[in-house]
Amino acid sequence: MPPRDAIFPENRHALYEQHGYSAAIRSGDLLFVSGQVGSRSDGSPEPDFEAQVRLAFANLEATLAAGGCTFDDIVDVTTFHTDPDKQFGTIIAVKSDVFAQAPYPNWTAIGVNWLAGFDFEIKVIARVPDKS
């Protein structure tokens, strides 16, 4: 089994240390990214929902970059929503900006009743590009 390498984006280590998990784990040619939320630099939620979703994608982008990946390398997406009926239009609009053309990654959306003060979370699996 390939070794697991912990990946952290710049200036976000304290957030992960505080909660005892890694931002992402690289194992072989796969990058498993923990759920990313729209947290500001101090760890607090962005109050505006659309801004929170956009910030979650920005935090995801930073974690992917730290692991040598981009949005184009994502193969699987799971999103969590506290009020899917009201939020889905906003999420689809932001997601469409990020994944603007086919082929799109797999996507599973799950309604939940708690996200530690957040209203949206996204986790992904990406294939790390071959650098050779």
Disulfide bonds with the S-S distance in Angstrom:
none
